[in-house]
Amino acid sequence: MAVAYDTDVAWTSAAATSTSQALTLGASATVLYIGQIADASSFTNPNPTSIQYNSVAVSTTPIIQFETNRAIRIWRLISPDTGSSYNIDISWTGSYTGKWFAFSVSGTDTSSPDGSSSYQNDNGASVTSLSTTVTSAVDDMVVSLVNANGPPGNLTTTGSDGTEQLEADLSSVALQIQSAAGASSVTMATTWVGAQGAAMVAFNINQPAAASGGGLQLVGGAGLVGSNG
């Protein structure tokens, strides 16, 4: 069975110590990814003290944390509850605003769902495109996330292997999520009109087979889990 994209949501939280967002996963969803972006090179709020979906705890250690020019971090829950609307609940110390997203997938390896990863950023300059390439495999899936200055509706997947799943305005910051069918090598790319600051993270999601595209390697300190694309 090939890995498939299920559903997604994005939202902005006002200055507070917590946020809550309802999301209904498809009946076959096997992994839920929850993430945060910031319109800065690092997150102003600390790592959440608690993340839950339907009161089930999610590890607060990110599987990806990229803080160079524009910040992106992602957590995940394997085998989430499905079929009904449940809340994503996130809390932290101190009052902060937040820009959040979540998406789910089905048909994954539930023992090691995350594979190789890559990133690209604007290197401190305004740009009109970003792309990065990820090692994958047939029946795996690659997902990419773009954090850009905006405006939403301006991002295009031209020249990439990906299909846009979500584009959202999170308080004047554009979030784009793409997915692509796995192959030996998958390139995710986004272009837009008008130079702006942006960052892209892409990672492979493994099928339940030994031949899927490699294990995710956690790296200490700020930065992406993976290699620079």
Secondary structure by P-SEA (a helix, b strand, c coil): cccccccccccccccccbbbbbbbbcccccbbbbbccccccccccccccccccccccccccccbbbbccbbbbbbbcccccccbbbbbccccccccccccbbbbbcccccccccccccccccccccccbbbbbbbbcccbbbbbbbbcccccccccccccccccccccccccbbbbbbbbccccbbbbbcccccbbbbbbbbbbbbcccccccbbbbbbcccccccccc
